[in-house]
């Protein structure tokens, strides 16, 4: 190292506060103390730096651990979400499978039930000894209960899987009320009740089939839970809507049980099994149909005095022209003597039952299980009316057979389609065919009314 010049030594001495030789000697202890302080300060900073590095390292480890835990939580959450999706998909698949099974089972059960109902209807119209007549009536009531149960189960299944789509059109209020009055007048009379109707000149925009189902449930419950008095079916204008109401003088419902009546499998005030009818799905079906239509349903009740069920539907300013209603026919006699009818069904038991019932009404009945059999049985003579099942063997539907027979005989033969299929697809096909639909099990009174209307 180069030796400092005298000037540089003096300058350095001055900088350190050391002047001459004597001054330098007097400041050595201070310089030493100062260097000790600087060393101590440097050591403190080193210690602080080490502590900081340790804290940073510790914090880094914590963040790494937290990040690892977060990744695990994300992975677990993703697994849980995937498990939930798998469970949802499995539940939906099981629900679809259940719905398909229920629909298929209901359809298959309705076939023999339809044959039994037709045979029982044939027996009911015959003069039988009183003991046998009682047995026939009890069998009829048991079959009606089974039919109602299967129909409700099938309907609730279709409503739950959103398979029902509204078919909205314009109708007169009397077109809605007239068939219901015809249907429930005898039911009310048999129960010792008076059915009254209050209507007006209104037009509504709705799905006639779905709204009829709601009012039919209201009226059925009113007849079931009213021991004496009357039932009123009426309409009341409410702003831009029309409130359709069913009043009764029955047992009434306690306020704390009003919400429960819309639950599935719920029946109020039914103690004995012999008093139960159905499984308590009527109002559950009402609620689902009302949701599909977007109509509010309301209920008011006074225990011991009666109840009022209502549904509000949209009014229309346009009034359609009236259409004729099917006449109400008596339940006995032969209103169709000499008529030649063709019945097509792939169930032999149903063919035999239809032959017995229609033959008792005086009809000439030709039966067949398919199109080829129908042409062979007809022997070149066109029938006056065709009664065809919708689902035949080998994927053939009754609509196709009816069209072929019309083309073969070169005339538009009236036709009625009978089926246990309640899908909208079936109804659209019948609309194109211009043929009325009767659901299985067929009610003999309704069948006779339809036949009389079409052949009259």
C-alpha angles and dihedrals in degrees: 000000000000116000116249118244121239091258091052091048091051092048092050091047090051091049091053091046093251114129121174127355094277091049091051091054093050092052100050095094091050091048091050092048090048092051090048090053091049091049092048090049090049091050090049091052090048089051092048090048091051091049090048091050090049091049091047090049091047092047090048090052090049091050091047090050091046091049090049091050091047091051089050091049091049090049091048091047091049089050091049090049090049090049089050091049090049091048091047092049090047091049092048091048090049090048092050090047090049091049092049091047092047092048092047093044092047091048092049092046092049091058098066090034089058091052091049093049091052092049092048090049088053091052093046091060093053127088103252133169112272095252092052091044091056091051091050091051092049090049089049091052092047091051091048090054092050091048093051091049094050092044092051093047091049093047095047089050093052092046093050092053092047091240093140118087121185117247100203121197139148118275138170115243092236089057088058097044102041099069091044092052091048091050099046101034092082092040091055093045091051088054092048093250133132115232113206128185129205114186139153142198099286136139123209134193108223149110100281095201096051095042090048089054091055094049091044089057091048092051094043092054091045091055092044098050100037115089098181141356127045146311123221126203109192148150130227125188114236113182108290092349139070120227113213111204137191114197126187138178093223137124097297129214129262115246093242091057101048094097093046094061090074093057121104119263092012123138123172127221095000110135107161123056089228090062095054120101120189121339102283099267098124100094092036086059090047092054093049094048091047089053090051091050094040093233122143116237122205136183132195124181142179113199111239093009108062146264142260124213119188143175126194118222131184117264123225127215091210116083114206122214114268119258126208118260124224109266117247107246126201117255095237136054133047109283094169108049117167097008116140110224131180117214118194120188134140091222111085092199090058091048090053092047093049091047091053095047098042091042089054087054089056098257127142102235126203116186134195139163097217145006097275092049090050093054091048094048094046092057094207096310117115116230120237091232137005124221106193134177112232098223113049129168125296094022094297116142126210092241090066092051092049091051092049093049091049090052092045094053093033094229136099099251112197111248139191121198117214118194147148088218109108098177124128089237090063092049092050090052091052091048089059090047092051092228129132120242128229117189122222129278086054117218105225094216092054091045091053092047092052093047092048091049095049097043097037 
